[in-house]
Amino acid sequence: MKKSHIVVAMSGGVDSSVAAALLKKKGYQVSGLFMRLWSDQTLKKKRYSKPQINTAADSARQAAAHLNIPLTLVDCRQSFRKTVVDYFLRELRAGRTPNPCVICNQLIKFDFLLKKAKSLGADFLATGHYVKLRRTKGKMELGRGRDLAKDQSYFLYTLTQAKLKQSLFPLGDLTKPRVRQIARNLKLPTADRAESNDICFIPAGRYSEFLKKYLKPRPGLIVSTKGEILGQHRGLALYTIGQRSGLGIGGRGPFYVVRKDLKTNQLIVGKEDNRKLRVACFRVKKANFISGKIPRLPLKCQVQVRYRQKATPATLKMRHQALIVVLAQAQRAVTPGQSAVFYQGKRLIGGGIII
């Protein structure tokens, strides 16, 4: 019987390289796709005096050559800039704190790239995400990966049944140390490649410069929740709800960002015990449920309001045609623009954007 053709999204990192290796070992017809994404090359030139020796594309090529699989480079720069980067900047201008990785997975990796994989005759698109996928009663279910420290299900709540049926996640049952060990055993050139935890289109350490270039932030007053003027901010887009460090105000602090007032261009700050910093109920927009339909509400679940933050018990309700999240216990710094992701145990059931 003919084995499935699986295209692996190869980033040049160890995870996607091992995913490709594991699938090839099982006898599948495997090929790789590398996405060339947009980034600000002018900021990179300021940071580095000479070109980097081993780029992500170089690493992907080396890994593919080592595994003896074909690799196709796909130019996603225009689509990525329009879809992800412009969204990121638009949300910041509106005073929100966006999560570009969620949008990238939804519209680039599992849309643009999935369509490219299908055009190459692929039966499935595989990635190096640490998540578990299983079919139950004809439905696709997505869950947390075995390695909870690396679990990336938070970023994939926008996926649909149709897309999941065409996707594979070979690393779901593995831990990161095990993946590294497999790569070393196979002598993969990406075995010890460092991970990147920053926003991929902004060079490391250049976040403020990037925003100053593309948003031109306007300085304004830092004001306490009691109306006291405490200092001056560098531009509202440079701050996020709950932030403490980098405010440049001492005195009777510490103070934390409570709110951003776009009309007055003021950064509102308060003490840790300020009630405005804690939220027990909030709305979400653009909600998606992995099952493909809204579950019967009210629904008890756990909600994760930031990546790497522990999920907390909550109830989902519908009020005036809006999805409401009622937390069992008020949480600190629930931030508009971030994603609220819903779980039942380790099973991902959906999510939406906090408003």
C-alpha positions as CSV (number, residue, x, y, z in Angstrom):
1,M,0.0,0.0,0.0
2,K,1.3,3.4,-0.9
3,K,2.5,5.4,2.1
4,S,1.1,8.9,2.7
5,H,3.1,11.9,1.4
6,I,3.7,14.2,4.4
7,V,5.1,17.7,4.1
8,V,6.9,19.0,7.2
9,A,7.1,22.7,8.0
10,M,10.8,23.0,8.7
11,S,11.9,26.1,10.6
12,G,15.6,25.2,10.9
13,G,15.1,24.2,14.5
14,V,15.5,20.9,16.3
15,D,11.8,20.3,16.7
16,S,10.7,20.3,13.1
17,S,13.9,18.4,12.1
18,V,13.1,15.6,14.5
19,A,9.4,15.6,13.4
20,A,10.6,15.0,9.8
21,A,13.1,12.3,10.9
22,L,10.4,10.4,12.9
23,L,8.0,10.4,10.0
24,K,10.6,9.2,7.6
25,K,11.6,6.4,9.9
26,K,8.0,5.2,9.8
27,G,8.3,4.9,6.1
28,Y,6.3,7.9,4.9
29,Q,7.2,9.9,1.8
30,V,8.5,13.0,3.5
31,S,9.5,16.4,2.2
32,G,10.1,19.8,3.8
33,L,8.8,23.3,3.4
34,F,10.7,26.3,4.8
35,M,8.8,29.6,5.1
36,R,10.8,32.7,4.4
37,L,9.1,35.3,6.7
38,W,9.3,39.1,6.7
39,S,11.6,40.8,9.3
40,D,13.1,44.2,9.5
41,Q,16.5,43.9,7.8
42,T,17.5,47.5,8.6
43,L,17.3,46.8,12.4
44,K,19.3,43.6,11.9
45,K,22.1,45.5,10.1
46,K,22.4,47.8,13.0
47,R,22.7,44.9,15.4
48,Y,25.1,42.7,13.5
49,S,28.3,44.0,11.8
50,K,28.4,41.0,9.5
51,P,25.8,38.4,8.2
52,Q,25.0,35.6,10.5
53,I,26.8,32.4,9.6
54,N,24.0,29.9,10.1
55,T,20.6,31.3,9.3
56,A,17.4,29.4,9.8
57,A,17.2,28.7,6.1
58,D,20.7,27.2,6.1
59,S,19.8,25.0,9.1
60,A,16.7,23.8,7.4
61,R,18.7,23.0,4.2
62,Q,21.3,21.1,6.2
63,A,18.7,19.1,8.1
64,A,16.8,18.2,4.9
65,A,20.1,17.1,3.2
66,H,21.1,15.0,6.3
67,L,17.7,13.3,6.1
68,N,17.9,13.0,2.3
69,I,14.5,14.6,1.8
70,P,13.6,17.4,-0.6
71,L,13.1,21.0,0.8
72,T,11.1,23.7,-0.8
73,L,11.6,27.3,0.2
74,V,8.3,29.3,0.2
75,D,8.4,33.1,0.1
76,C,5.7,34.1,2.7
77,R,7.1,37.6,3.3
78,Q,4.4,39.6,1.7
79,S,1.6,37.5,3.2
80,F,3.3,37.4,6.6
81,R,3.8,41.2,6.6
82,K,0.2,41.9,5.7
83,T,-1.4,39.3,7.9
84,V,0.7,39.1,11.0
85,V,2.9,42.2,11.3
86,D,0.2,44.7,10.2
87,Y,-2.2,43.1,12.6
88,F,0.4,43.3,15.4
89,L,0.9,47.1,14.8
90,R,-2.8,47.8,14.4
91,E,-3.6,46.2,17.7
92,L,-0.9,48.1,19.5
93,R,-2.2,51.4,18.1
94,A,-5.6,50.5,19.5
95,G,-4.1,50.1,23.0
96,R,-4.3,46.3,23.0
97,T,-1.6,43.7,23.5
98,P,-1.7,41.3,20.6
99,N,-0.4,37.7,20.3
100,P,1.1,37.4,16.8
101,C,1.8,33.7,17.2
102,V,-1.9,32.9,17.3
103,I,-2.6,34.8,14.1
104,C,0.5,33.3,12.4
105,N,-0.6,29.7,13.2
106,Q,-4.2,30.5,12.0
107,L,-3.5,32.3,8.8
108,I,0.1,31.4,7.8
109,K,1.1,28.0,9.0
110,F,-2.3,26.3,8.8
111,D,-3.7,28.2,5.9
112,F,-1.1,29.7,3.5
113,L,1.4,26.9,4.2
114,L,-1.2,24.1,4.3
115,K,-2.5,25.1,0.9
116,K,1.1,25.1,-0.4
117,A,1.6,21.6,1.0
118,K,-1.6,20.4,-0.7
119,S,-0.5,21.9,-4.0
120,L,2.7,19.8,-3.8
121,G,0.5,16.7,-3.4
122,A,0.7,16.3,0.3
123,D,-1.8,14.2,2.3
124,F,-0.8,15.9,5.5
125,L,1.1,18.9,6.9
126,A,3.2,18.1,9.9
127,T,4.8,20.6,12.3
128,G,7.0,20.4,15.4
129,H,4.4,21.7,17.8
130,Y,4.2,20.1,21.2
131,V,0.5,19.1,21.1
132,K,-1.4,15.9,21.0
133,L,-4.0,15.1,18.2
134,R,-6.4,12.2,18.2
135,R,-9.5,11.1,16.4
136,T,-12.5,10.1,18.5
137,K,-15.9,9.1,17.1
138,G,-15.0,10.7,13.8
139,K,-14.0,14.0,15.4
140,M,-10.5,15.5,15.8
141,E,-9.4,16.4,19.4
142,L,-6.4,18.6,20.3
143,G,-4.7,18.4,23.7
144,R,-1.8,19.5,25.6
145,G,1.6,18.0,24.8
146,R,3.2,15.5,27.2
147,D,5.9,18.1,27.9
148,L,3.8,20.7,29.8
149,A,6.7,23.1,29.9
150,K,6.7,23.2,26.1
151,D,3.0,22.7,25.4
152,Q,1.9,24.9,22.5
153,S,-1.8,24.2,22.4
154,Y,-2.5,27.8,23.6
155,F,-1.5,29.0,20.1
156,L,-3.7,26.5,18.1
157,Y,-7.2,27.2,19.4
158,T,-8.2,28.7,16.1
159,L,-7.8,25.4,14.2
160,T,-10.8,23.8,12.6
161,Q,-11.9,20.2,12.1
162,A,-11.0,20.4,8.4
163,K,-7.5,21.7,9.1
164,L,-6.8,19.2,11.9
165,K,-7.8,16.3,9.6
166,Q,-4.9,17.4,7.4
167,S,-2.4,17.9,10.1
168,L,0.1,15.8,12.1
169,F,2.0,16.6,15.3
170,P,4.7,13.9,15.8
171,L,6.2,15.4,19.0
172,G,3.0,15.3,21.1
173,D,4.2,12.4,23.2
174,L,7.8,13.6,23.6
175,T,9.6,15.9,26.0
176,K,12.1,18.5,24.8
177,P,15.1,16.7,26.3
178,R,14.0,13.5,24.5
179,V,13.7,15.4,21.2
180,R,17.2,16.8,21.7
181,Q,18.6,13.3,22.4
182,I,16.9,11.9,19.3
183,A,18.5,14.7,17.2
184,R,21.9,13.9,18.7
185,N,21.5,10.2,18.1
186,L,20.7,10.9,14.5
187,K,23.5,13.4,14.3
188,L,21.1,16.1,13.0
189,P,22.9,19.4,12.4
190,T,20.1,21.2,14.3
191,A,20.5,19.1,17.5
192,D,21.9,21.9,19.6
193,R,20.5,24.9,17.8
194,A,19.3,27.5,20.3
195,E,15.6,28.2,20.7
196,S,14.1,31.6,19.9
197,N,11.5,32.9,22.4
198,D,11.2,36.4,21.0
199,I,8.7,37.7,18.4
200,C,10.2,36.2,15.2
201,F,10.0,39.4,13.1
202,I,11.7,41.7,15.6
203,P,15.4,41.2,16.1
204,A,16.4,40.3,19.7
205,G,16.7,43.3,22.0
206,R,15.2,45.7,19.4
207,Y,11.5,45.7,20.5
208,S,11.5,49.4,21.5
209,E,13.3,50.4,18.3
210,F,10.9,48.5,16.2
211,L,7.9,50.1,17.7
212,K,9.4,53.6,17.5
213,K,10.1,53.1,13.8
214,Y,6.7,51.7,12.9
215,L,4.3,53.3,15.4
216,K,6.1,56.5,16.4
217,P,4.9,56.3,20.0
218,R,3.8,59.6,21.6
219,P,5.0,60.4,25.2
220,G,2.5,61.3,27.8
221,L,1.7,61.3,31.5
222,I,1.8,58.4,33.9
223,V,-1.1,58.9,36.3
224,S,-2.1,56.9,39.4
225,T,-5.6,55.6,39.8
226,K,-6.0,58.4,42.4
227,G,-5.2,61.0,39.8
228,E,-1.6,61.8,40.9
229,I,0.9,62.6,38.1
230,L,3.9,60.3,38.7
231,G,6.0,60.7,35.7
232,Q,6.1,60.4,31.9
233,H,5.7,57.4,29.7
234,R,7.5,56.8,26.3
235,G,4.4,55.9,24.4
236,L,1.4,53.7,25.3
237,A,2.3,50.9,22.9
238,L,5.4,50.2,24.8
239,Y,3.5,49.0,27.9
240,T,1.1,46.2,28.8
241,I,-1.4,45.6,31.5
242,G,0.2,44.4,34.8
243,Q,3.7,45.6,33.8
244,R,5.9,46.7,36.7
245,S,9.4,47.1,35.4
246,G,10.5,49.8,33.1
247,L,8.0,52.4,34.2
248,G,10.7,54.8,35.5
249,I,8.8,55.8,38.6
250,G,9.8,54.9,42.1
251,G,8.7,56.6,45.3
252,R,5.8,55.0,47.0
253,G,5.6,52.1,44.6
254,P,5.9,49.6,43.2
255,F,3.3,50.5,40.7
256,Y,1.7,48.3,38.0
257,V,0.0,49.3,34.7
258,V,-3.8,49.1,35.2
259,R,-5.1,50.8,32.0
260,K,-4.1,52.7,28.9
261,D,-6.2,55.8,28.2
262,L,-5.9,56.5,24.5
263,K,-8.1,59.6,24.6
264,T,-5.9,61.4,27.0
265,N,-2.7,59.5,26.1
266,Q,-2.2,58.6,29.8
267,L,-0.8,55.5,31.4
268,I,-2.8,54.6,34.5
269,V,-0.9,52.8,37.2
270,G,-1.9,51.4,40.6
271,K,-0.6,49.3,43.5
272,E,-0.6,45.5,43.5
273,D,-3.6,45.4,45.7
274,N,-5.6,47.7,43.4
275,R,-8.9,46.1,42.5
276,K,-8.7,47.4,39.0
277,L,-5.7,45.2,38.4
278,R,-7.8,42.0,39.1
279,V,-10.6,40.8,36.8
280,A,-13.3,38.2,37.6
281,C,-15.4,38.4,34.4
282,F,-14.6,39.4,30.8
283,R,-15.8,39.1,27.2
284,V,-14.1,37.4,24.3
285,K,-14.5,38.0,20.6
286,K,-13.7,35.8,17.5
287,A,-14.3,32.6,19.6
288,N,-13.5,29.3,18.0
289,F,-14.3,25.8,19.3
290,I,-12.3,22.8,18.1
291,S,-15.4,20.7,17.8
292,G,-16.7,23.1,15.2
293,K,-19.7,24.2,17.1
294,I,-20.5,26.2,20.3
295,P,-20.9,23.8,23.2
296,R,-24.0,23.9,25.4
297,L,-23.7,26.8,27.8
298,P,-23.0,27.5,30.6
299,L,-19.9,25.3,30.5
300,K,-17.4,24.7,33.3
301,C,-13.8,24.6,32.1
302,Q,-10.4,26.0,32.8
303,V,-9.2,29.2,31.1
304,Q,-5.6,30.2,30.3
305,V,-5.3,34.0,29.8
306,R,-1.6,34.1,28.8
307,Y,0.9,31.7,27.4
308,R,2.8,29.8,30.2
309,Q,0.2,31.0,32.7
310,K,-1.6,28.3,34.7
311,A,-5.2,27.7,33.6
312,T,-7.8,28.6,36.2
313,P,-11.4,27.3,36.8
314,A,-14.1,29.3,35.0
315,T,-17.5,29.1,33.5
316,L,-18.4,30.1,29.9
317,K,-21.7,31.9,29.5
318,M,-23.6,33.7,26.7
319,R,-24.9,37.1,27.5
320,H,-26.5,39.4,24.9
321,Q,-25.0,37.3,22.1
322,A,-21.5,37.8,23.6
323,L,-19.3,35.0,25.1
324,I,-18.5,35.7,28.7
325,V,-15.8,34.1,30.8
326,V,-16.6,34.1,34.5
327,L,-13.5,33.2,36.6
328,A,-13.9,31.2,39.8
329,Q,-11.3,33.5,41.3
330,A,-10.3,37.0,40.0
331,Q,-7.1,37.0,38.0
332,R,-4.4,39.6,37.8
333,A,-3.7,41.5,34.6
334,V,-6.3,40.0,32.2
335,T,-5.2,41.9,29.1
336,P,-7.3,43.0,26.1
337,G,-5.8,41.6,22.9
338,Q,-4.4,38.5,24.4
339,S,-6.1,35.1,24.0
340,A,-8.3,33.3,26.5
341,V,-7.9,29.6,25.8
342,F,-10.4,27.0,27.1
343,Y,-9.5,23.5,28.4
344,Q,-11.2,20.6,30.0
345,G,-8.4,18.8,31.7
346,K,-5.7,18.5,29.1
347,R,-8.1,18.7,26.1
348,L,-8.2,22.0,24.3
349,I,-11.8,23.0,23.5
350,G,-11.4,26.5,22.0
351,G,-10.6,30.1,22.8
352,G,-11.1,33.7,21.8
353,I,-9.5,37.2,22.1
354,I,-10.0,39.1,25.3
355,I,-11.9,42.4,24.9
